[in-house]
Amino acid sequence: MAMMKVKFNMKKRVKLAQGLWLMNWCCVLAGIVLFSMGIFLKIELRKRSEVMDNAESHFVPNSLILIGAMACALNGLAGKICYDSLDPAKFAKWKPMLKPYLIFCVLFNIFMLFISVVCFVTRGSLESTLAQGLKNGMRYYKDTDTPGRCFMKKTIDLLQIEFKCCGNNGYRDWFELQWVSNRYLDFSSKDVKDRIKSNVDGKFLIDGVPFSCCNPSSPRPCIQLQVTNNSAHYSYEHQKEELNLWNRGCKEALLNYYTNMMSSMGALVFLAWILEIAVTVGLRYLHTCLENNANPEDPESESEGWLLEKSVKETVKTLWDFVKSLGKINQVESSEAEGGDKAPAVTTVS
């Protein structure tokens, strides 16, 4: 038994077709917006690819670009179908492809919902990507003479200035690695020798940070060296005094920036998904009411449209049987292929 039956006369069919035509072109505009958002996000991620550990973060922008392009193509075609639906001669050529087209639309809607959810839950993978990428970037900060890494100092400095952050998790991260190049160290100095000897890895570690960690809003001149040495600066106590360095780590700053952006995009994808669902449902009604029109030549004739030809239980059972039949076909083909490889048995008569 068909579910959610609706009776359509000529006036209702015309209104449905016109409404769907308008909604499809709204979906085309939404597709253009999604495509543009994907391009924008991809550019933003590529800007800071040096501080990201892998390319997994590009899954979301690539998916948005794909969704946008597909939405433009699918809804443009659906708009044409709706435009031709009230002309029996023109609609006849669309009839054979409408059912596969609707199945493809349902799959597209499922993929669209999946991407919308991914936009909201991608924070965890992005956090690990940024943590490792920033750690590597900070380690290469001093390698200004090394080909392939000479740009890293500029990248990290601009990043810390733009996002008002310092280090990976905080300014103390700079204390744990050598960020001053050996080229600018005086190895004849006792202080340099003592610092290198005191470290197991033979690195020059100091309680200082790059200039880009300084907060220009602070009234006090920036204290970027000997940050933990109270006696090195007048009227200074680093445990109590609010430092004139950025307290927020760059991982947190970038993570908030990208997750806020992706959450906004996820909300827009979800809204576009709702619009696509409405279009798919409307197309199904238009398809069934025109297909069930007993007298298409009579413009005033009535016809029934429905969402599902059978009940939900029967529909699910039919789909499951179809999937199982595909599995059986594959098993038969594989067994035939194996049987074809075997040599025929030869019986000898004595």
C-alpha positions in Angstrom: 0.0 0.0 0.0 1.4 3.4 -1.0 2.3 5.8 1.8 1.4 9.5 2.1 -0.9 9.6 -0.9 -1.9 13.0 -2.2 -4.5 13.8 -5.0 -3.4 16.2 -7.6 -5.5 18.1 -10.2 -4.1 20.2 -12.9 -3.9 23.3 -10.8 -1.9 21.5 -8.0 0.4 19.9 -10.5 1.2 23.3 -12.0 1.9 24.8 -8.6 4.1 21.8 -7.6 6.1 22.0 -10.8 6.5 25.8 -10.5 7.4 25.6 -6.8 10.0 22.9 -7.5 11.5 24.8 -10.4 12.0 27.8 -8.1 13.4 25.6 -5.2 15.8 23.9 -7.6 17.3 27.2 -8.7 17.6 28.2 -5.0 19.5 24.9 -4.5 21.8 25.9 -7.4 22.6 29.1 -5.7 23.2 27.2 -2.4 25.5 24.9 -4.4 27.5 27.9 -5.7 27.8 29.1 -2.0 29.0 25.7 -0.9 31.5 25.5 -3.7 32.9 28.9 -2.9 33.1 28.0 0.8 35.1 24.9 -0.1 37.5 26.9 -2.2 37.9 29.5 0.6 38.5 26.9 3.3 41.0 25.1 1.1 43.0 28.4 0.5 42.9 29.1 4.3 44.3 25.6 5.1 46.9 25.8 2.4 48.1 29.2 3.8 49.2 27.3 6.9 50.0 23.9 5.5 53.6 24.3 6.8 52.3 24.0 10.4 49.9 21.0 9.6 51.2 17.5 9.9 49.1 15.9 7.0 46.5 16.5 4.3 43.6 14.9 6.2 42.2 18.3 7.0 41.6 18.9 3.3 38.8 16.3 3.3 36.2 18.9 4.4 37.0 21.5 1.7 37.3 18.9 -1.0 33.9 17.5 0.0 32.3 21.0 0.0 33.7 21.6 -3.5 32.3 18.3 -4.7 28.9 18.9 -3.0 28.6 22.4 -4.5 29.4 21.2 -8.0 27.0 18.2 -7.7 24.3 20.4 -6.3 24.6 22.8 -9.2 24.5 20.0 -11.8 21.7 17.9 -10.1 19.4 20.8 -9.4 20.0 22.5 -12.7 18.8 19.2 -14.4 15.9 18.9 -11.9 14.8 22.5 -12.8 14.7 21.5 -16.5 12.7 18.3 -15.6 10.2 20.4 -13.7 9.9 22.9 -16.5 9.1 20.2 -19.0 6.9 18.2 -16.7 3.6 19.8 -17.8 4.2 19.1 -21.5 3.5 15.4 -22.1 5.7 15.3 -25.2 8.7 16.8 -23.5 8.2 14.9 -20.2 8.1 11.5 -22.1 11.9 11.6 -22.6 12.5 12.2 -18.9 10.3 9.4 -17.6 12.8 6.5 -18.0 15.5 8.3 -16.0 13.4 9.8 -13.2 13.6 6.8 -10.9 17.4 6.3 -11.1 17.7 10.1 -10.8 15.7 10.1 -7.5 17.8 7.2 -6.1 20.9 9.2 -6.9 19.4 12.3 -5.2 18.7 10.2 -2.0 22.4 9.0 -2.0 23.5 12.6 -2.5 21.4 13.8 0.4 22.9 11.1 2.7 26.4 12.2 1.7 25.5 15.8 2.3 24.2 15.0 5.8 27.4 13.1 6.5 29.6 16.1 5.5 27.5 18.4 7.6 28.2 16.1 10.7 31.9 15.9 9.8 32.1 19.7 9.8 31.0 19.7 13.4 33.1 16.8 14.7 36.4 17.4 12.9 38.0 19.2 15.9 39.7 16.1 17.2 41.6 15.2 14.0 42.4 18.9 13.4 43.8 19.3 16.9 46.3 16.4 16.4 47.3 17.7 13.0 48.0 21.2 14.3 49.8 19.9 17.4 52.3 17.9 15.5 52.7 20.4 12.6 53.3 23.3 15.0 55.8 21.2 17.0 57.8 20.5 13.8 57.5 24.1 12.6 59.0 25.4 15.9 61.8 22.9 15.7 62.8 24.2 12.3 62.5 27.9 13.3 66.3 28.2 13.6 67.1 26.6 10.3 67.2 29.8 8.3 70.1 28.5 6.2 68.6 25.1 5.4 67.0 24.8 2.0 63.3 23.9 2.3 63.2 25.2 5.9 64.5 28.8 5.5 60.9 30.1 5.3 59.8 28.6 8.6 61.0 31.4 10.8 58.9 34.0 8.9 55.9 31.6 8.8 55.9 31.1 12.6 56.5 34.8 13.4 53.7 35.9 11.1 51.4 33.3 12.6 52.1 34.4 16.2 51.6 38.0 15.3 48.4 37.4 13.3 46.7 35.1 15.8 48.2 36.7 18.9 49.6 33.5 20.2 52.9 32.1 21.4 54.3 28.5 21.0 52.3 25.4 20.6 50.5 25.2 23.9 52.0 28.4 25.4 55.2 30.5 25.6 57.0 27.9 27.7 57.2 25.6 24.7 60.1 27.8 23.4 62.1 27.0 26.5 62.3 23.3 25.5 63.9 23.7 22.1 66.8 25.6 20.5 65.2 28.4 18.4 68.5 30.5 17.9 70.6 29.4 15.0 74.2 28.3 15.7 75.2 30.9 13.2 74.4 33.6 15.8 76.0 31.9 18.8 79.5 32.8 20.1 80.9 29.4 20.9 83.9 31.0 22.6 81.6 32.5 25.2 81.5 30.7 28.6 77.7 31.2 28.9 77.1 29.5 25.6 79.4 26.6 26.4 77.8 26.1 29.8 74.3 26.0 28.3 75.2 23.5 25.6 77.0 21.3 28.1 74.2 21.4 30.6 71.8 19.9 28.0 71.8 16.2 27.2 71.1 16.8 23.5 73.8 19.5 23.2 71.3 22.3 22.4 71.4 25.9 23.3 68.3 26.3 25.5 67.2 29.6 27.0 64.2 30.9 28.9 63.4 33.3 26.1 60.9 33.5 23.2 61.0 35.1 19.7 60.0 38.8 19.3 56.7 37.8 17.7 55.4 36.5 21.0 55.4 40.1 22.4 52.1 41.8 23.1 52.3 45.3 21.7 49.4 46.4 24.0 51.5 45.9 27.1 52.8 49.2 28.7 56.1 47.7 29.6 58.8 47.1 27.1 58.7 43.5 26.0 60.6 41.0 28.1 61.4 38.2 25.7 64.7 37.0 27.2 65.4 35.7 30.7 61.6 35.5 31.2 61.9 33.5 34.4 64.8 35.5 35.9 63.3 38.0 38.3 66.6 39.6 39.1 67.4 40.4 35.4 64.6 43.0 35.2 63.7 45.9 37.5 60.5 45.4 39.5 59.7 42.1 37.9 58.2 38.9 39.2 57.2 36.5 36.5 55.1 34.2 38.9 52.7 37.0 39.8 53.1 39.7 37.1 51.0 39.4 34.0 53.6 38.9 31.3 53.7 41.1 28.2 53.7 37.9 26.1 50.8 36.2 24.4 49.5 33.6 26.9 47.5 31.6 24.4 49.1 28.8 22.4 48.9 28.9 18.6 47.3 25.4 18.6 44.4 26.7 20.5 44.2 29.9 18.4 44.2 28.0 15.1 41.9 25.3 16.3 39.3 27.8 17.4 39.7 29.7 14.1 39.2 26.7 11.9 36.5 24.9 14.0 34.4 28.1 14.2 34.7 28.4 10.4 33.9 24.7 9.8 30.9 24.8 12.3 29.5 27.8 10.4 30.0 25.9 7.1 28.4 22.8 8.6 25.3 24.8 9.6 25.0 26.1 6.0 25.4 22.6 4.6 22.7 21.4 7.0 20.3 24.1 5.8 21.1 23.3 2.2 20.5 19.6 3.0 17.0 20.4 4.3 16.3 22.3 1.1 17.5 19.3 -1.0 15.3 16.9 1.0 12.3 19.1 0.3 13.2 19.2 -3.4 13.7 15.4 -3.5 10.3 14.8 -1.8 8.6 17.2 -4.2 10.2 15.5 -7.2 9.0 12.2 -6.0 5.4 13.5 -5.8 5.7 15.1 -9.2 7.1 11.9 -10.7 4.4 9.6 -9.2 1.4 11.9 -9.9 2.4 12.3 -13.6 3.2 8.6 -14.0 -0.2 7.6 -12.5 -2.2 10.1 -14.7 -4.5 7.7 -16.5 -5.3 10.4 -19.2 -2.3 12.7 -19.7 -3.9 14.3 -22.7 -6.7 15.7 -20.5 -5.3 18.6 -18.5 -8.1 18.6 -16.0 -7.7 14.9 -15.0 -6.8 14.0 -11.5 -4.0 11.7 -10.4 -2.5 10.3 -7.2 1.0 10.9 -6.0 2.9 9.3 -3.1 6.2 9.2 -1.4 6.6 5.4 -1.0 5.0 2.8 -3.2 4.9 0.4 -0.3 5.1 0.7 3.5 8.4 1.5 5.2 8.8 -2.1 6.3 8.1 -3.5 2.8 10.4 -1.0 1.2 13.2 -1.8 3.5 12.6 -5.6 2.9 12.7 -5.0 -0.8 15.9 -3.1 -0.7 17.5 -5.8 1.6 16.4 -8.5 -0.8 17.9 -6.5 -3.6 21.3 -6.2 -1.8 21.3 -9.9 -0.9 20.6 -10.8 -4.6 23.6 -8.7 -5.6 25.7 -10.7 -3.1 24.5 -14.0 -4.5 25.3 -12.9 -8.0 28.9 -12.0 -7.0 29.3 -15.4 -5.2 28.1 -17.3 -8.3 30.4 -15.3 -10.6 33.4 -16.0 -8.3 32.6 -19.7 -8.0 32.3 -19.9 -11.8 35.6 -18.1 -12.2 37.3 -20.6 -9.8 35.6 -23.6 -11.5 36.8 -22.3 -14.9 40.4 -22.4 -13.8 40.3 -26.0 -12.8 41.3 -28.6 -15.4 38.6 -31.2 -16.3 38.9 -34.6 -14.6 40.1 -37.4 -17.0 38.6 -40.9 -16.3 40.7 -43.8 -17.6 39.0 -47.1 -18.5 41.1 -50.1 -17.9 
